[in-house]
Amino acid sequence: MPAYDQTALFVSGKKFDGLAELVSFESQRRETLVLLESLPDSVLVRTARHEKLGLIGFGELLNEFVFHDLGHIRQVIELYRSRVFYPKMGAFQTYYSIHP
């Protein structure tokens, strides 16, 4: 399995359209889920050699997908929380430190 640079898009200076990326992600994820649902449970123990990480299991890869996705969901929720609710909290803002 080849390694890839997860930050390459952002350091390249290439224009990033968040909404278009979200639409693309949703479509690709739907296709991925259909594929994953068609696989037998035995696939979870299959392994492959990753260019940088060495031997990894398919189950590990799936867990990384979910972990990664949940991290992005957390980021989106934090942005929403900090822009929609935080500005209207008045004095309660002193109880919180936001880092969207």
Stockholm file with secondary structure:
# STOCKHOLM 1.0

chainA/1-100         MPAYDQTALFVSGKKFDGLAELVSFESQRRETLVLLESLPDSVLVRTARHEKLGLIGFGELLNEFVFHDLGHIRQVIELYRSRVFYPKMGAFQTYYSIHP
#=GR chainA/1-100 SS CCCCCTTHHHHTTCCCCHHHHHHHHHHHHHHHHHHHHHSCGGGGGCEEEETTTEEEEHHHHHHHHHHHHHHHHHHHHHHHIIIIIGGGCGGGGGGCCCCC
#=GC SS_cons         CCCCCTTHHHHTTCCCCHHHHHHHHHHHHHHHHHHHHHSCGGGGGCEEEETTTEEEEHHHHHHHHHHHHHHHHHHHHHHHIIIIIGGGCGGGGGGCCCCC
//
